[in-house]
Amino acid sequence: MNLYLSLIRTGVPALVGWLVALAARHGLDLDAQALSGVLIPLAAFCYYSVFRLAEHYVSPKFGWLLGYARPPQYQYDLVA
């Protein structure tokens, strides 16, 4: 389940970044490939950062905007 949650919470910001790049491409007269190459990762990072911080400091309900309301809980195994 943690793997699934981590994929969802990575995919949703990536999708939002792509949608922002599409919207910006239609509003700006820039090279589409250059714009997408810069704007998609930047928008996805900003989107994830804002809602991850809001989830942590304001309310866990903000996690829904990342695709699932709870961050994955990883179990750490130390290898000797």
C-alpha positions as CSV (number, residue, x, y, z in Angstrom):
1,M,0.0,0.0,0.0
2,N,2.9,2.4,0.7
3,L,4.2,2.0,-2.8
4,Y,0.8,2.8,-4.3
5,L,0.4,5.9,-2.1
6,S,3.9,7.2,-3.0
7,L,3.2,6.7,-6.7
8,I,-0.2,8.5,-6.4
9,R,1.4,11.4,-4.4
10,T,4.1,11.8,-7.0
11,G,1.8,11.4,-10.0
12,V,-0.7,14.0,-9.0
13,P,1.8,16.9,-8.7
14,A,3.3,15.8,-12.0
15,L,-0.1,15.9,-13.7
16,V,-0.8,19.4,-12.3
17,G,2.6,20.6,-13.5
18,W,1.8,19.3,-17.0
19,L,-1.6,21.0,-16.9
20,V,0.0,24.3,-15.8
21,A,2.5,24.1,-18.7
22,L,-0.3,23.5,-21.2
23,A,-2.2,26.5,-19.9
24,A,0.9,28.7,-19.9
25,R,1.8,27.6,-23.5
26,H,-1.6,28.8,-24.7
27,G,-1.2,32.2,-22.9
28,L,2.5,32.9,-23.8
29,D,4.3,33.0,-27.1
30,L,7.2,30.7,-26.1
31,D,8.8,27.6,-27.6
32,A,6.6,24.8,-26.3
33,Q,9.4,22.3,-25.8
34,A,11.5,24.7,-23.8
35,L,8.6,25.9,-21.8
36,S,7.5,22.3,-20.9
37,G,11.0,21.3,-20.0
38,V,11.3,24.0,-17.4
39,L,7.8,24.6,-16.3
40,I,6.4,21.1,-15.7
41,P,9.0,20.1,-13.1
42,L,8.9,23.6,-11.5
43,A,5.1,23.7,-11.3
44,A,5.0,20.1,-9.9
45,F,7.7,20.9,-7.3
46,C,5.9,24.0,-6.2
47,Y,2.5,22.3,-6.1
48,Y,3.8,19.4,-4.1
49,S,5.8,21.7,-1.7
50,V,2.8,23.9,-0.9
51,F,0.4,21.2,-0.2
52,R,2.9,18.9,1.6
53,L,3.8,21.8,3.9
54,A,0.1,22.7,4.4
55,E,-0.5,19.0,5.2
56,H,2.2,19.0,7.8
57,Y,1.7,22.4,9.4
58,V,-2.0,23.3,8.8
59,S,-4.1,20.2,8.5
60,P,-3.7,16.6,7.2
61,K,-6.7,17.2,5.0
62,F,-4.5,19.0,2.5
63,G,-3.0,15.7,1.6
64,W,-6.1,15.0,-0.6
65,L,-4.7,17.6,-3.0
66,L,-1.7,15.3,-3.4
67,G,-3.9,12.3,-4.3
68,Y,-4.3,10.7,-0.9
69,A,-4.8,12.3,2.5
70,R,-2.0,10.4,4.3
71,P,1.7,10.3,3.4
72,P,3.2,6.8,3.1
73,Q,4.7,5.4,6.3
74,Y,8.0,3.6,5.5
75,Q,9.5,1.0,7.7
76,Y,13.2,1.3,8.0
77,D,15.4,-1.8,8.3
78,L,19.0,-1.4,9.2
79,V,21.3,-3.8,7.5
80,A,24.2,-4.9,9.7
